[in-house]
């Protein structure tokens, strides 16, 4: 089966459209590692799309706050403002859909998906030490996660951890060759708000039959996404950061 793996769309419809156009015809099913909403100005189009098109999904921390399952008070002021706006903007049907999205980990075709870490959706996997600490919770040799908004991930071989780098800024894609006896924790990066210094939308294509995987980056209409944020009078920093990928 060929999969489009996405994460952290964050209500950025312009970025999602670019990913779907760039990957068209190259996958059979779509899998999402959470955070459909939060930050961006188009939560309803994104959730409408997910309801119709995504075959497997786990909830992200913004998803559960923006549909009323968790308190936004622990968010920073910018994220809290966007979450409260999203909570008031989502249709009843889309809010109910987010409330029913399961938490990870979730198994799909021999691999696992979650949002933050297999221990908790709010946790971050940023360092090799953090990855080693959750090694005992891994149930499949391949896992996909999000939350950090950084494309790449980690390789675990016995007691050592190596990083998997993101797609270079000079390239549109990068393939990964799987090595035997290695466990992989891979992050497709963020569709709607990359934070790895590359403003291009990020995603993964994975073929479970061929064991073929490629990381991808695609340019999108950043100015259009910024205009939507400003039109809804969301915090200006949410528009500015899209151009920097930070």
Helices and strands as residue ranges (DSSP letters): E 2-6, H 13-23, E 29-32, H 43-53, E 56-57, H 61-66, G 72-74, H 77-89, H 92-100, E 106-108, E 111-113, H 128-133, G 135-137, E 142-145, E 152-157, E 160-164, E 173-176, E 183-187, E 201-207, E 212-218, H 222-231, H 236-244
